[in-house]
Amino acid sequence: MIHLSQNEKILMVLHRHWIAIVWKFLLGIILLVLPILVAPYFPAAESATGVSQIMFWFFILIYLMIVVVIIFLFWIDYYLDIWIITSERIVDVEQRGLFNREVSEFMLDKVQDITLEVPNMMATFLRYGNLKIQTAGEREFSIMQIPNLYEAKNLIMDYAKKQNVGA
């Protein structure tokens, strides 16, 4: 996926914390179970015969397929959003849809400021948060809901200092 230079090595790979996808999966499960709970209250599901019953179950199946596709898109977005920290740069891969991906990278010697955000009590207990990096190009790179927040910040700062000393 990424091309490493001769002396470059991958130091850390960051995905979002697992709690970021749990809430979306719970919503998906509720939406999947909903037709099973609601179907007995529709007269077309039981008493009607012929075309109306077939149409009812056809629309239920279409609904279930749409919910499964939405859950799949949640998973793709979660799994393919990634930060790769190497000894020389950071590669940010942002999945924006099923076929839309944005890949950005910046050298560690361009790092000017790192901001850590722990947004709530649950993030404090589960030890995840947001990491925002300001570069010399005045662009801010951010990854949301990552575990190992402090380790990632320290690693980036250490290698950024090494890059700046070597320059």
VOTI-259442 format. One record per residue (C-alpha): residue number from 1; residue in three letters; z, y, x. Coordinates in steps of 0.5 Angstrom, whole numbers, plus 500, padded with zeros to 3 digits. Each point is the difference from the previous one (the first is absolute). Layout:
<pts>
<NUM, "ala", <Z, Y, X>> ...
</pts>
This chain:
<pts>
<1, "met", <500, 500, 500>> <2, "ile", <502, 505, 505>> <3, "his", <497, 500, 507>> <4, "leu", <506, 501, 506>> <5, "ser", <498, 503, 507>> <6, "gln", <501, 496, 506>> <7, "asn", <508, 501, 501>> <8, "glu", <502, 502, 493>> <9, "lys", <504, 495, 496>> <10, "ile", <503, 500, 493>> <11, "leu", <507, 502, 499>> <12, "met", <501, 499, 493>> <13, "val", <497, 499, 493>> <14, "leu", <503, 504, 494>> <15, "his", <499, 498, 493>> <16, "arg", <503, 503, 494>> <17, "his", <507, 497, 498>> <18, "trp", <500, 494, 495>> <19, "ile", <504, 504, 495>> <20, "ala", <494, 504, 499>> <21, "ile", <496, 495, 497>> <22, "val", <505, 496, 496>> <23, "trp", <501, 506, 495>> <24, "lys", <492, 499, 499>> <25, "phe", <500, 493, 500>> <26, "leu", <506, 500, 495>> <27, "leu", <496, 505, 495>> <28, "gly", <494, 495, 501>> <29, "ile", <504, 494, 498>> <30, "ile", <503, 504, 494>> <31, "leu", <493, 502, 498>> <32, "leu", <498, 492, 501>> <33, "val", <505, 498, 495>> <34, "leu", <499, 505, 495>> <35, "pro", <495, 497, 496>> <36, "ile", <504, 493, 500>> <37, "leu", <505, 504, 497>> <38, "val", <496, 504, 495>> <39, "ala", <495, 495, 498>> <40, "pro", <504, 497, 494>> <41, "tyr", <501, 507, 497>> <42, "phe", <492, 500, 499>> <43, "pro", <498, 497, 493>> <44, "ala", <493, 499, 504>> <45, "ala", <503, 495, 505>> <46, "glu", <503, 495, 495>> <47, "ser", <497, 500, 493>> <48, "ala", <493, 503, 501>> <49, "thr", <495, 495, 501>> <50, "gly", <493, 500, 503>> <51, "val", <497, 507, 503>> <52, "ser", <506, 504, 500>> <53, "gln", <505, 495, 503>> <54, "ile", <495, 499, 506>> <55, "met", <499, 508, 501>> <56, "phe", <507, 501, 500>> <57, "trp", <501, 494, 506>> <58, "phe", <494, 503, 503>> <59, "phe", <503, 507, 501>> <60, "ile", <507, 497, 502>> <61, "leu", <496, 496, 506>> <62, "ile", <496, 507, 502>> <63, "tyr", <507, 503, 500>> <64, "leu", <503, 495, 504>> <65, "met", <494, 500, 505>> <66, "ile", <501, 508, 501>> <67, "val", <507, 499, 501>> <68, "val", <499, 495, 505>> <69, "val", <495, 504, 504>> <70, "ile", <505, 506, 500>> <71, "ile", <505, 496, 503>> <72, "phe", <495, 498, 505>> <73, "leu", <498, 507, 502>> <74, "phe", <508, 501, 500>> <75, "trp", <500, 495, 506>> <76, "ile", <494, 502, 503>> <77, "asp", <502, 507, 501>> <78, "tyr", <507, 498, 502>> <79, "tyr", <497, 494, 505>> <80, "leu", <495, 504, 503>> <81, "asp", <503, 507, 501>> <82, "ile", <503, 499, 507>> <83, "trp", <502, 504, 507>> <84, "ile", <498, 497, 506>> <85, "ile", <504, 504, 506>> <86, "thr", <497, 498, 507>> <87, "ser", <502, 502, 507>> <88, "glu", <495, 506, 499>> <89, "arg", <499, 502, 493>> <90, "ile", <502, 499, 493>> <91, "val", <494, 497, 495>> <92, "asp", <502, 501, 493>> <93, "val", <496, 496, 495>> <94, "glu", <500, 502, 493>> <95, "gln", <497, 496, 494>> <96, "arg", <498, 505, 494>> <97, "gly", <497, 495, 496>> <98, "leu", <497, 493, 500>> <99, "phe", <494, 502, 504>> <100, "asn", <502, 507, 503>> <101, "arg", <504, 500, 506>> <102, "glu", <502, 506, 505>> <103, "val", <502, 499, 507>> <104, "ser", <502, 505, 504>> <105, "glu", <503, 500, 507>> <106, "phe", <503, 505, 505>> <107, "met", <503, 500, 507>> <108, "leu", <507, 500, 502>> <109, "asp", <500, 506, 504>> <110, "lys", <498, 504, 494>> <111, "val", <506, 498, 497>> <112, "gln", <504, 507, 499>> <113, "asp", <505, 498, 494>> <114, "ile", <503, 494, 497>> <115, "thr", <504, 501, 493>> <116, "leu", <504, 494, 497>> <117, "glu", <501, 500, 492>> <118, "val", <505, 495, 497>> <119, "pro", <499, 502, 493>> <120, "asn", <505, 497, 496>> <121, "met", <506, 495, 500>> <122, "met", <496, 494, 499>> <123, "ala", <496, 502, 506>> <124, "thr", <507, 501, 504>> <125, "phe", <502, 493, 498>> <126, "leu", <494, 497, 501>> <127, "arg", <498, 504, 507>> <128, "tyr", <493, 502, 498>> <129, "gly", <497, 507, 500>> <130, "asn", <495, 505, 501>> <131, "leu", <497, 502, 507>> <132, "lys", <496, 506, 501>> <133, "ile", <497, 502, 507>> <134, "gln", <497, 507, 501>> <135, "thr", <494, 500, 505>> <136, "ala", <497, 505, 505>> <137, "gly", <494, 500, 495>> <138, "glu", <505, 503, 495>> <139, "arg", <499, 494, 495>> <140, "glu", <506, 496, 498>> <141, "phe", <500, 493, 500>> <142, "ser", <505, 496, 495>> <143, "ile", <501, 493, 498>> <144, "met", <505, 499, 494>> <145, "gln", <505, 495, 499>> <146, "ile", <500, 496, 507>> <147, "pro", <506, 496, 502>> <148, "asn", <502, 501, 508>> <149, "leu", <500, 507, 499>> <150, "tyr", <504, 502, 506>> <151, "glu", <497, 495, 504>> <152, "ala", <493, 503, 499>> <153, "lys", <502, 507, 501>> <154, "asn", <504, 498, 507>> <155, "leu", <494, 496, 502>> <156, "ile", <495, 506, 498>> <157, "met", <504, 505, 504>> <158, "asp", <501, 496, 506>> <159, "tyr", <493, 498, 501>> <160, "ala", <498, 507, 498>> <161, "lys", <504, 503, 506>> <162, "lys", <497, 495, 504>> <163, "gln", <493, 502, 499>> <164, "asn", <502, 507, 500>> <165, "val", <503, 499, 507>> <166, "gly", <494, 496, 503>> <167, "ala", <496, 506, 498>> 
</pts>
